[in-house]
Amino acid sequence: MTDKTRPIDKPVEKQQQCHVILAGNLVAKPEIRYRANPVVPIAEFVIATNQSWFDKRTNSFKDWTSYHTCHFEGHDVEKHFLYADKGQLLLIHGAMSTSKKRNKDIIQIESLSLIGKGIHNGINQLICNATLSSAVKLVTTENNVSLAEFTVTINEPGFVESDHHFKGQKISRLVHLWGKSAEFFASKAQPEEQILIEGTVSYLSTNKKQQLIEAKKVIICPAP
């Protein structure tokens, strides 16, 4: 007997991956609430990640703090957060998401670890594959640095935990890429191309609720 391939009635839209890794401090003690049918613990909280860099113009180090609203569901919520308090250092793995009810961008957590307490410089890393959904706008800043600005869409598959209600979503994010990399990308990229982004999660200066991807590297993926 020969196995037959099951036909696919409709084309399957390509799913994409978004991996966000953050290490930072709890801004306040998390509040645990519960969703019914089935009963699922939920916690929403804010962590702060800090980064430092050397500013050649002022010949000094500069510090920047980002505040990330995180959403965590599942039985591990109680295990981690019943005794967690302000200042707790967390290591989280998740993905960018958008709460449509509140019109707010969040980090949807897949896994989490409590590390300890104390101020930490922080870790903020993002890797995702996405679709370039706009033309690339290349500008030169007042400091004579090239900036490429463009929009991407990410079709996230969601998580697979049995008690997890996040099923994935298609999100859109603005991306900034700087320097010579920006010039090269602007000269080569075309809308609808698949790209791979390595960078950090940031937020618009005009709206702290909207996430922005600060790209360190962008790769144009070869056509399948």
Secondary structure, DSSP 8 states (H G I E B T S, - for coil): --------SS-------EEEEEEEEESS--EEEEETTTTEEEEEEEEEEEEEEEETTTTEEEEEEEEEEEEEESTHHHHHHSS--TTEEEEEEEEEEEETTTTEEEEEEEEEEEEEES----EEEEEEEEEE-S--EEEE-TTS-EEEEEEEEEE------TT------EEEEEEEEEHHHHHHHHHH--TT-EEEEEEEEEE-SS-TTSEEEEEEEEEE----
